[in-house]
Amino acid sequence: MTRRPHKCPRCGSERIARILYGMPAFSEELRRELESGRAVLGGCVITGNDPRWQCTNCSYEMGRPRGASGAALGNDDLA
C-alpha cells in the first residue's frame, strides 16, 4: 500500500498519518506535520517490514510490505 488509505480499517477514522523513520532533519514544515497529525515518528530501527501509515485515532498501522501470501499485512496480522 503506497497510497494513503482513505480511512482506518479498524476504527473508520480518516485521520491517517504517514510514518517517518530514521533521524529526520527537524524543520518548521516537519513540526507542522507532526502537530497537525499528518506525520508521526516511527523510530530509528528499520526492519524492512515497517508500516507506512498510522491511524492517529487508534494507532493502527497500515501499509506493511506484502507477506509471503501476497496479502498486505496490518499490525494485527503479526501477533
C-alpha positions as CSV (number, residue, x, y, z in Angstrom):
1,M,0.0,0.0,0.0
2,T,1.8,3.1,-1.2
3,R,-1.1,5.5,-1.3
4,R,-2.5,7.0,1.8
5,P,-5.6,5.0,3.0
6,H,-8.9,7.0,3.0
7,K,-9.9,5.6,6.4
8,C,-8.7,3.3,9.1
9,P,-9.9,-0.3,8.7
10,R,-10.1,-0.7,12.5
11,C,-11.9,2.4,13.7
12,G,-13.0,4.2,10.5
13,S,-11.2,7.4,11.3
14,E,-10.0,9.5,8.4
15,R,-7.0,10.8,10.4
16,I,-4.2,8.8,8.8
17,A,-0.6,9.9,9.2
18,R,2.5,8.9,7.3
19,I,5.2,7.3,9.4
20,L,8.7,8.8,9.2
21,Y,11.6,6.6,10.0
22,G,15.3,7.3,10.8
23,M,16.6,10.6,12.0
24,P,14.6,13.3,10.2
25,A,16.0,16.7,9.8
26,F,13.9,18.9,12.1
27,S,12.3,21.9,10.3
28,E,9.2,24.1,10.7
29,E,7.5,22.0,8.0
30,L,8.2,18.8,9.9
31,R,6.9,20.5,13.2
32,R,3.7,21.5,11.4
33,E,3.2,18.0,10.0
34,L,3.7,16.4,13.4
35,E,1.5,18.9,15.2
36,S,-1.3,18.5,12.7
37,G,-1.2,14.7,12.7
38,R,-0.2,14.4,9.1
39,A,3.0,12.6,10.2
40,V,4.3,10.6,13.1
41,L,7.8,9.4,14.0
42,G,8.4,5.7,13.6
43,G,11.8,5.4,15.3
44,C,15.3,4.7,14.0
45,V,15.3,0.9,13.7
46,I,14.2,0.0,10.2
47,T,13.3,-3.7,9.7
48,G,12.1,-3.9,6.1
49,N,8.6,-4.8,7.4
50,D,7.7,-1.3,8.5
51,P,4.3,0.2,8.0
52,R,3.9,3.4,6.0
53,W,0.7,4.8,7.7
54,Q,-0.7,5.0,11.2
55,C,-4.2,6.0,12.3
56,T,-3.9,8.9,14.8
57,N,-7.1,7.9,16.4
58,C,-6.4,4.2,17.4
59,S,-2.7,3.8,16.4
60,Y,-3.5,1.0,13.9
61,E,-0.6,0.7,11.5
62,M,-1.1,0.0,7.8
63,G,0.9,-0.3,4.6
64,R,3.4,-3.1,5.5
65,P,5.1,-4.8,2.7
66,R,3.3,-7.8,1.3
67,G,3.8,-11.1,3.1
68,A,4.6,-14.4,1.5
69,S,0.9,-15.0,0.7
70,G,0.8,-11.7,-1.2
71,A,-1.6,-10.1,1.2
72,A,-0.7,-6.7,2.7
73,L,-0.2,-7.1,6.5
74,G,-1.6,-4.8,9.3
75,N,-0.3,-4.8,12.8
76,D,-3.0,-7.4,13.9
77,D,-1.6,-9.9,11.4
78,L,1.8,-10.0,13.1
79,A,0.7,-11.2,16.6
